[in-house]
């Protein structure tokens, strides 16, 4: 696993889950997911929500 240096890392799925963000707040982020993180395997609709996005 690599370290993420993105400016908005706090908005990535890994950080949102680490902060125990409510699942209702996560639903719009993962709905119709088009990307998966090659570091952690989490999915999101927008690549900007992941550290190392790869298109599905």
ChimeraX commands (.cxc) that place a marker at each C-alpha (Angstrom):
marker #1 position 0.00,0.00,0.00 radius 0.5
marker #1 position 1.25,3.46,-0.85 radius 0.5
marker #1 position 0.83,6.68,1.07 radius 0.5
marker #1 position -1.61,9.17,-0.41 radius 0.5
marker #1 position -0.37,12.74,-0.80 radius 0.5
marker #1 position -3.49,14.26,-2.39 radius 0.5
marker #1 position -4.51,17.64,-0.98 radius 0.5
marker #1 position -8.08,16.46,-0.35 radius 0.5
marker #1 position -7.20,13.09,1.16 radius 0.5
marker #1 position -9.73,13.79,3.93 radius 0.5
marker #1 position -12.47,13.38,1.29 radius 0.5
marker #1 position -11.28,9.95,0.13 radius 0.5
marker #1 position -13.30,6.86,0.99 radius 0.5
marker #1 position -10.53,5.43,3.19 radius 0.5
marker #1 position -10.52,8.53,5.39 radius 0.5
marker #1 position -14.30,8.86,5.48 radius 0.5
marker #1 position -14.58,5.28,6.72 radius 0.5
marker #1 position -11.72,5.75,9.20 radius 0.5
marker #1 position -13.63,8.74,10.60 radius 0.5
marker #1 position -16.70,6.47,10.88 radius 0.5
marker #1 position -18.77,8.65,8.54 radius 0.5
marker #1 position -22.45,7.74,8.60 radius 0.5
marker #1 position -23.39,5.22,5.93 radius 0.5
marker #1 position -26.18,7.49,4.66 radius 0.5
marker #1 position -23.55,10.12,3.78 radius 0.5
marker #1 position -21.52,7.50,1.89 radius 0.5
marker #1 position -24.35,6.20,-0.29 radius 0.5
marker #1 position -24.21,9.05,-2.87 radius 0.5
marker #1 position -20.43,8.67,-3.11 radius 0.5
marker #1 position -20.53,4.98,-3.96 radius 0.5
marker #1 position -23.80,4.90,-5.96 radius 0.5
marker #1 position -23.10,3.89,-9.56 radius 0.5
marker #1 position -19.41,3.33,-8.74 radius 0.5
marker #1 position -17.10,3.65,-11.73 radius 0.5
marker #1 position -13.74,3.40,-9.95 radius 0.5
marker #1 position -12.04,1.10,-7.47 radius 0.5
marker #1 position -8.99,1.95,-5.37 radius 0.5
marker #1 position -6.04,-0.31,-6.15 radius 0.5
marker #1 position -4.74,0.30,-2.60 radius 0.5
marker #1 position -7.75,-0.63,-0.48 radius 0.5
marker #1 position -10.39,-1.97,-2.86 radius 0.5
marker #1 position -13.03,0.63,-1.99 radius 0.5
marker #1 position -15.29,1.86,-4.79 radius 0.5
marker #1 position -16.63,5.30,-5.70 radius 0.5
marker #1 position -18.48,7.05,-8.51 radius 0.5
marker #1 position -15.72,9.69,-8.86 radius 0.5
marker #1 position -11.99,9.00,-9.09 radius 0.5
marker #1 position -11.31,11.97,-6.81 radius 0.5
marker #1 position -12.76,10.01,-3.88 radius 0.5
marker #1 position -9.98,7.38,-3.98 radius 0.5
marker #1 position -6.22,7.37,-3.39 radius 0.5
marker #1 position -5.29,5.17,-6.37 radius 0.5
marker #1 position -8.35,4.95,-8.65 radius 0.5
marker #1 position -8.67,2.48,-11.49 radius 0.5
marker #1 position -11.69,2.47,-13.82 radius 0.5
marker #1 position -14.05,-0.48,-13.42 radius 0.5
marker link #1:1,2 radius 0.2
marker link #1:2,3 radius 0.2
marker link #1:3,4 radius 0.2
marker link #1:4,5 radius 0.2
marker link #1:5,6 radius 0.2
marker link #1:6,7 radius 0.2
marker link #1:7,8 radius 0.2
marker link #1:8,9 radius 0.2
marker link #1:9,10 radius 0.2
marker link #1:10,11 radius 0.2
marker link #1:11,12 radius 0.2
marker link #1:12,13 radius 0.2
marker link #1:13,14 radius 0.2
marker link #1:14,15 radius 0.2
marker link #1:15,16 radius 0.2
marker link #1:16,17 radius 0.2
marker link #1:17,18 radius 0.2
marker link #1:18,19 radius 0.2
marker link #1:19,20 radius 0.2
marker link #1:20,21 radius 0.2
marker link #1:21,22 radius 0.2
marker link #1:22,23 radius 0.2
marker link #1:23,24 radius 0.2
marker link #1:24,25 radius 0.2
marker link #1:25,26 radius 0.2
marker link #1:26,27 radius 0.2
marker link #1:27,28 radius 0.2
marker link #1:28,29 radius 0.2
marker link #1:29,30 radius 0.2
marker link #1:30,31 radius 0.2
marker link #1:31,32 radius 0.2
marker link #1:32,33 radius 0.2
marker link #1:33,34 radius 0.2
marker link #1:34,35 radius 0.2
marker link #1:35,36 radius 0.2
marker link #1:36,37 radius 0.2
marker link #1:37,38 radius 0.2
marker link #1:38,39 radius 0.2
marker link #1:39,40 radius 0.2
marker link #1:40,41 radius 0.2
marker link #1:41,42 radius 0.2
marker link #1:42,43 radius 0.2
marker link #1:43,44 radius 0.2
marker link #1:44,45 radius 0.2
marker link #1:45,46 radius 0.2
marker link #1:46,47 radius 0.2
marker link #1:47,48 radius 0.2
marker link #1:48,49 radius 0.2
marker link #1:49,50 radius 0.2
marker link #1:50,51 radius 0.2
marker link #1:51,52 radius 0.2
marker link #1:52,53 radius 0.2
marker link #1:53,54 radius 0.2
marker link #1:54,55 radius 0.2
marker link #1:55,56 radius 0.2
view
